[in-house]
Amino acid sequence: MNTLECIKTRRSIREYNGKPVDRKLIEQAIETASYAPSWKNTQVTRYIVIDDEAVKNRIADECCSSNHNGGIIKQAPVLVVTTMIKARSGYERDGSFSTPKGSGWQMFDCGIATQSFCLAAHELGLSTLIMGIYDTDKITEILQIPETQEVAALISVGYTDLTGVEAPKRKTLEDLIKYV
Ligand SMILES: Cc1cc2nc3c(=O)[nH]c(=O)nc-3n(C[C@H](O)[C@H](O)[C@H](O)COP(=O)(O)O)c2cc1C
């Protein structure tokens, strides 16, 4: 698969078939994602890989019960939680912000890394779903995430039997581009 094809054929998948995922594949996707660019190469993204059913179910029940994400997490054999090391990306050494975007660059970096992970997973035959709706305080408590880090996104990972999942409609180039 070439890069253009990989970007265009990756889909958010919400149905998994129960086949377990080898940790080596997750590690390969994370190692690949480590090549994502970041603010001054600060590399603030970290990955918590949850393949323990009990922990995964706890997150589904206690952090995502108010929406459909809980059911997806229960089905997926692996849940990856991305976190960000705070106060580095977008910051000067003295702790002040480098730009008016403040701490926004850490989420930007983590987003790039998260998509890189999903694309690498896709190339490795795995399906993923990025989830942004969850109870932050509860997941921080369950995973004992230190004060120095902050949860960014949840990513379900697994195999699917779904084929030919259509991409939700995209905006046209006309919508997207402005030449000046
Ligand atoms: C930051 C972010 C948060 C998202 N949160 C959720 C979520 O909580 N639940 C969900 O089902 N999908 C979630 N999605 C998936 C989007 O709905 C999906 O990417 C979009 O509809 C486009 O579909 P595609 O990924 O197949 O191209 C999220 C995607 C992103 C990038």
The ligand as an ORCA input file, in Angstrom:
! r2SCAN-3c Opt
* xyz 0 1
  C     -10.347     13.824     17.531
  C     -11.349     12.802     17.101
  C     -12.302     12.367     18.006
  C     -13.224     11.392     17.632
  N     -14.104     10.907     18.574
  C     -14.940      9.901     18.230
  C     -15.739      9.305     19.231
  O     -15.706      9.662     20.411
  N     -16.571      8.285     18.842
  C     -16.622      7.842     17.533
  O     -17.382      6.916     17.258
  N     -15.861      8.397     16.574
  C     -15.001      9.386     16.894
  N     -14.155      9.927     15.939
  C     -14.178      9.382     14.559
  C     -14.800     10.334     13.546
  O     -16.193     10.312     13.689
  C     -14.355      9.901     12.122
  O     -12.959     10.078     12.005
  C     -15.057     10.710     11.040
  O     -16.431     10.479     11.024
  C     -14.500     10.403      9.648
  O     -14.582      9.005      9.364
  P     -13.270      8.208      8.923
  O     -12.307      8.256     10.080
  O     -13.714      6.803      8.604
  O     -12.680      8.887      7.724
  C     -13.221     10.881     16.290
  C     -12.246     11.329     15.395
  C     -11.313     12.260     15.788
  C     -10.231     12.672     14.822
*
